[in-house]
């Protein structure tokens, strides 16, 4: 029979997990088996640089923490080794960064995730991972606006140069 102290320790971990899920805009679950320690360290560094919170928790504790939350749909993917990537700012960042790591190491796999309250299976997370970042989209948008404006400016300049000649 578990001691009172042991139960309190587990409850503290469940509370910590619940807090992370409540604050997160997205949570992605991966199967992390097959990576070496050095690969795991490099992956954690990339995730940290992207402001992604990455943890390995016991599935039973996560199940307790997500009961009754918008993340409850993750229960179906919580079997075997599970690691969790939380983003509090950019909802697509965990999927994108982890996808890059998976391609680089050719190991690990997505299990599923919840992004802005919507559940996605492995294929859905892969699709989201291929989306460009917010900054990339803004750069493309600015570029698409600048191109026609630059063309108009060159046209007016050519007309002005022709009139002077």
C-alpha positions as CSV (number, residue, x, y, z in Angstrom):
1,X,0.0,0.0,0.0
2,X,1.5,3.4,-1.0
3,X,2.4,5.7,1.8
4,X,0.8,9.1,2.4
5,X,4.1,10.7,1.5
6,X,4.3,8.8,-1.8
7,X,0.7,9.8,-2.7
8,X,1.5,13.5,-2.0
9,X,4.6,13.3,-4.3
10,X,2.5,11.8,-7.1
11,X,-0.2,14.4,-6.6
12,X,2.4,17.2,-6.8
13,X,3.6,15.8,-10.2
14,X,0.0,15.5,-11.4
15,X,-0.6,19.1,-10.4
16,X,2.6,20.2,-12.2
17,X,1.5,18.3,-15.4
18,X,-2.0,19.8,-15.2
19,X,-0.5,23.3,-14.8
20,X,1.6,22.8,-18.0
21,X,-1.4,21.6,-20.0
22,X,-3.6,24.5,-18.7
23,X,-1.0,27.1,-19.7
24,X,0.0,25.6,-23.1
25,X,-1.4,26.6,-26.5
26,X,-0.4,23.2,-27.7
27,X,1.0,19.8,-26.5
28,X,2.6,17.2,-28.8
29,X,3.2,13.7,-27.7
30,X,6.1,11.7,-29.2
31,X,7.6,8.2,-28.9
32,X,11.2,9.1,-28.1
33,X,12.7,5.6,-28.2
34,X,15.8,5.0,-30.2
35,X,17.6,8.2,-29.6
36,X,21.0,8.3,-28.0
37,X,21.8,10.5,-25.0
38,X,23.8,12.9,-27.1
39,X,20.9,13.2,-29.6
40,X,18.4,13.7,-26.7
41,X,20.6,16.5,-25.3
42,X,20.8,18.2,-28.8
43,X,17.1,17.8,-29.2
44,X,16.4,19.4,-25.8
45,X,18.7,22.3,-26.7
46,X,16.7,22.9,-30.0
47,X,13.4,22.8,-28.1
48,X,14.7,25.2,-25.4
49,X,15.9,27.6,-28.1
50,X,12.3,27.6,-29.6
51,X,10.8,28.2,-26.1
52,X,9.3,24.7,-26.0
53,X,8.9,22.9,-22.7
54,X,9.8,19.2,-23.1
55,X,9.3,16.5,-20.4
56,X,8.9,12.8,-20.1
57,X,6.1,11.8,-17.7
58,X,4.5,8.5,-16.8
59,X,1.3,8.0,-18.8
60,X,-0.8,7.2,-15.8
61,X,0.1,10.5,-14.2
62,X,-0.7,12.4,-17.4
63,X,-4.0,10.6,-17.7
64,X,-4.9,11.8,-14.2
65,X,-3.9,15.4,-15.1
66,X,-5.8,15.6,-18.4
67,X,-9.1,14.2,-17.1
68,X,-11.8,16.8,-17.8
69,X,-9.6,19.1,-19.8
70,X,-9.4,20.0,-23.5
71,X,-6.4,17.6,-23.6
72,X,-8.4,14.5,-22.6
73,X,-8.4,13.3,-26.2
74,X,-4.6,12.5,-25.8
75,X,-5.6,9.6,-23.6
76,X,-5.8,7.4,-26.7
77,X,-2.1,7.8,-27.5
78,X,-0.8,7.4,-24.0
79,X,0.8,3.9,-24.1
80,X,4.4,3.0,-24.2
81,X,7.2,5.6,-23.9
82,X,5.7,9.1,-24.1
83,X,7.4,12.5,-24.1
84,X,5.5,15.8,-24.1
85,X,6.4,19.1,-25.8
86,X,4.4,22.1,-24.7
87,X,4.3,25.5,-26.3
88,X,3.0,28.6,-24.5
89,X,3.6,31.0,-27.4
90,X,3.7,29.5,-30.9
91,X,1.2,26.6,-31.1
92,X,2.8,25.0,-34.1
93,X,6.4,25.2,-32.8
94,X,6.6,21.8,-31.0
95,X,5.4,19.9,-34.1
96,X,7.7,21.9,-36.4
97,X,10.9,21.6,-34.3
98,X,10.3,17.9,-33.4
99,X,9.6,17.1,-37.1
100,X,13.0,18.6,-38.0
101,X,14.7,16.5,-35.3
102,X,12.9,13.4,-36.4
103,X,14.1,14.0,-40.0
104,X,17.6,14.6,-38.8
105,X,17.9,11.5,-36.6
106,X,15.5,9.3,-38.5
107,X,14.2,8.1,-35.2
108,X,11.2,8.8,-32.9
109,X,7.6,9.3,-34.0
110,X,4.6,11.5,-33.3
111,X,1.8,9.9,-31.4
112,X,-0.6,12.8,-31.5
113,X,-1.2,16.3,-30.1
114,X,-3.7,19.0,-29.2
115,X,-3.1,22.4,-30.9
116,X,-5.3,25.3,-29.7
117,X,-7.9,22.8,-28.3
118,X,-8.1,20.6,-31.4
119,X,-6.9,17.0,-31.3
120,X,-4.7,15.8,-34.2
121,X,-3.5,12.2,-34.8
122,X,0.0,11.3,-36.0
123,X,-0.7,12.3,-39.6
124,X,-2.4,15.5,-38.6
125,X,0.6,16.6,-36.5
126,X,2.9,15.7,-39.4
127,X,0.8,18.0,-41.7
128,X,0.9,20.8,-39.2
129,X,4.7,20.3,-38.7
130,X,5.2,21.1,-42.4
131,X,3.4,24.5,-42.1
132,X,5.8,27.5,-42.3
133,X,6.3,29.5,-39.1
134,X,4.5,32.7,-38.4
135,X,7.7,34.7,-39.2
136,X,8.1,32.8,-42.6
137,X,4.5,33.5,-43.5
138,X,4.9,37.2,-42.6
139,X,8.1,37.4,-44.7
140,X,6.3,35.8,-47.7
141,X,3.4,38.2,-47.3
142,X,5.6,41.3,-47.1
143,X,7.5,40.0,-50.1
144,X,4.3,39.5,-52.1
145,X,3.3,43.0,-51.3
146,X,6.6,44.6,-52.1
147,X,7.0,42.9,-55.5
148,X,4.1,44.7,-57.2
149,X,5.0,48.0,-55.5
150,X,8.6,47.8,-56.6
151,X,7.4,47.0,-60.2
152,X,5.2,50.2,-60.2
153,X,8.1,52.3,-58.8
154,X,10.4,51.0,-61.6
155,X,7.7,51.7,-64.2
156,X,7.2,55.3,-63.0
157,X,11.0,55.8,-62.9
158,X,11.3,54.5,-66.5
159,X,8.6,56.9,-67.6
160,X,10.3,59.8,-65.8
161,X,13.7,58.9,-67.3
162,X,12.1,58.7,-70.8
163,X,10.5,62.2,-70.5
164,X,13.9,63.7,-69.4
165,X,15.6,62.2,-72.4
